[in-house]
């Protein structure tokens, strides 16, 4: 009941994935956290991510639910590293964090229109282009475990995500396992699995260093 919400400048209980991510980052090492402060987090991006998580999405079976929540637990032991906790929390919102100007910025897995045009003057390194991953790394099916609220909070299989068009192109069914230990909703698990499947089919990636100021 102590999780801080910068949108209201209050603390309380929440299952908002972005706010829990931030709360974990600010846990002191003696309590099992990495020891950041909120000064180390880009608050505007945290607020945007928190709003993304609270956004209601319509379910195929009827009704709505929040886009991304976190429920679950993890052991406070050296065998479960900070990087692993953060990775699993970000996976619960199909998100990713990056360090920009010595601050952590969080982005959730929600489509947003491109807002920046990069030109030759923005380049600070050579560009690296990966046209296609090795065939053994491609997949057209996603399955895995989630913390089922309907099965006594036991790790259970969520309904797999498949794409027959991709399977035909690959010539065989190829599975990827994505375990979502902080996700308690089967529909949320499927939403994330579909995003991971589509990410895996984006075969042209470009990386480099840029000055966006």
C-alpha positions in Angstrom: 0.0 0.0 0.0 3.0 2.3 -0.4 3.4 2.5 -4.2 3.9 6.1 -5.4 1.8 7.5 -8.3 3.3 10.7 -9.8 0.0 11.4 -11.5 -1.7 12.2 -8.2 1.4 12.6 -5.9 -0.1 10.0 -3.6 0.8 6.5 -2.5 -1.4 3.4 -2.2 -2.2 0.0 -3.5 -2.1 -0.6 -7.3 -1.6 -3.3 -9.8 -0.5 -0.8 -12.5 2.5 -2.4 -14.1 4.5 0.8 -14.8 4.1 2.1 -11.2 5.1 -1.3 -9.8 8.2 -1.2 -12.1 9.1 2.2 -10.7 8.5 1.1 -7.1 10.8 -1.9 -7.5 13.6 0.3 -9.0 13.4 2.5 -5.9 13.6 -0.3 -3.3 16.7 -0.1 -1.2 19.3 -2.9 -1.6 18.7 -4.0 2.0 15.1 -4.7 1.0 16.1 -6.5 -2.2 15.9 -3.7 -4.7 18.4 -2.0 -7.0 18.5 1.3 -5.0 17.5 3.9 -7.5 15.5 7.0 -6.6 12.6 8.7 -8.5 15.2 11.3 -9.6 16.8 8.5 -11.7 13.5 7.9 -13.5 12.0 10.1 -16.3 8.7 11.0 -14.7 6.9 12.2 -17.9 7.6 8.8 -19.5 6.5 7.0 -16.3 3.2 8.9 -16.3 2.6 8.1 -20.0 3.4 4.4 -19.3 1.1 4.3 -16.3 -1.8 5.8 -18.3 -1.1 3.2 -21.0 -1.4 0.4 -18.4 -4.6 1.7 -16.9 -6.3 2.1 -20.4 -9.2 -0.3 -20.7 -9.2 -2.7 -23.6 -12.2 -4.6 -25.0 -12.1 -8.4 -24.6 -13.2 -10.8 -27.3 -15.4 -12.6 -24.8 -17.0 -9.4 -23.7 -16.2 -6.8 -21.1 -13.0 -4.9 -20.6 -9.8 -5.0 -18.5 -6.7 -2.8 -17.9 -4.2 -3.1 -20.6 -1.2 -4.1 -18.4 -1.1 -5.1 -14.7 1.4 -6.9 -12.6 0.5 -9.5 -10.0 2.9 -12.0 -8.4 6.0 -12.4 -6.3 9.7 -13.1 -6.6 12.3 -14.4 -4.1 14.6 -11.9 -2.5 17.7 -14.0 -3.2 20.9 -13.6 -5.3 19.6 -16.4 -7.6 16.9 -14.0 -8.9 18.9 -11.0 -10.1 17.6 -7.4 -10.5 18.0 -7.7 -14.2 15.7 -10.8 -14.2 13.0 -9.0 -12.1 13.1 -6.0 -14.4 13.0 -8.2 -17.5 9.9 -10.0 -16.2 8.2 -6.8 -15.2 8.8 -5.2 -18.5 7.6 -8.3 -20.3 4.3 -8.0 -18.4 3.7 -4.8 -20.3 5.4 -5.8 -23.5 7.7 -2.9 -22.7 11.2 -1.8 -22.5 13.3 0.8 -20.6 16.2 2.8 -21.9 18.7 5.2 -20.3 18.5 8.7 -21.7 20.4 11.5 -20.2 21.2 9.5 -17.1 17.5 8.8 -16.5 15.4 5.6 -17.1 12.6 6.0 -19.6 9.9 3.4 -19.8 7.9 2.5 -22.8 5.0 0.1 -22.9 3.9 -2.2 -25.7 1.3 0.1 -27.1 1.2 1.4 -30.6 2.1 5.1 -30.9 2.6 7.3 -34.0 6.2 8.1 -34.8 7.1 11.5 -33.5 10.6 12.0 -34.6 12.2 12.4 -38.0 15.9 11.5 -38.1 18.2 13.0 -40.7 21.9 12.8 -41.5 22.7 15.5 -38.9 21.3 13.2 -36.2 23.7 10.3 -36.8 26.4 9.8 -34.1 27.6 6.4 -35.3 27.4 4.1 -38.3 24.1 2.3 -38.9 23.8 -1.4 -38.4 21.2 -3.2 -40.5 20.0 -6.7 -39.9 17.9 -7.8 -42.8 16.8 -11.2 -41.4 17.5 -13.3 -38.4 18.9 -16.8 -38.8 16.1 -19.3 -39.7 16.5 -21.3 -36.5 15.6 -18.1 -34.6 12.3 -17.5 -36.4 9.0 -18.7 -34.9 5.3 -18.6 -35.8 3.8 -19.8 -32.6 4.0 -18.5 -29.0 3.2 -20.4 -25.9 4.1 -20.2 -22.2 3.0 -19.9 -18.6 1.2 -17.2 -16.7 0.1 -16.9 -13.0 -3.5 -17.9 -13.5 -6.0 -16.1 -11.2 -8.5 -18.7 -12.2 -6.3 -21.7 -11.2 -5.5 -20.8 -7.6 -2.7 -18.5 -8.7 -0.7 -21.4 -10.1 1.5 -21.1 -13.1 -0.6 -22.4 -16.0 -0.5 -22.4 -19.8 -2.2 -19.5 -21.5 -4.0 -20.1 -24.8 -1.2 -20.1 -27.5 -0.9 -17.5 -30.2 -0.5 -19.0 -33.7 -0.3 -17.6 -37.2 -0.8 -20.1 -40.1 0.5 -17.6 -42.7 3.8 -17.4 -41.0 3.9 -21.2 -40.5 3.3 -21.7 -44.3 6.1 -19.3 -45.1 8.4 -21.1 -42.7 7.4 -24.6 -43.9 6.8 -25.9 -40.4 5.4 -25.0 -37.0 8.1 -23.2 -34.9 7.4 -22.5 -31.3 8.7 -19.8 -29.0 8.1 -20.0 -25.2 7.3 -16.7 -23.4 6.7 -17.2 -19.7 4.8 -14.3 -18.0 5.2 -14.9 -14.3 3.8 -11.5 -13.3 0.7 -11.7 -15.5 -2.5 -13.1 -14.0 -4.9 -12.6 -16.9 -5.0 -15.1 -19.8 -6.2 -12.4 -22.2 -3.4 -10.1 -21.1 -0.9 -13.0 -21.6 -2.3 -13.5 -25.1 -2.0 -9.8 -25.9 1.6 -9.8 -25.0 2.3 -13.1 -26.8 0.8 -11.6 -30.0 3.1 -8.6 -29.7 6.1 -10.9 -29.2 5.1 -12.9 -32.3 4.8 -9.8 -34.4 8.1 -8.4 -33.1 9.7 -11.7 -34.1 8.5 -11.3 -37.7 9.9 -7.8 -38.1 13.0 -8.9 -40.1 14.6 -5.6 -40.9 16.1 -3.8 -37.9 18.3 -0.7 -37.9 20.4 0.3 -34.9 22.8 3.1 -34.2 23.5 6.1 -32.0 21.6 9.4 -32.6 21.4 12.9 -31.3 17.7 13.7 -31.1 18.0 17.2 -29.7 
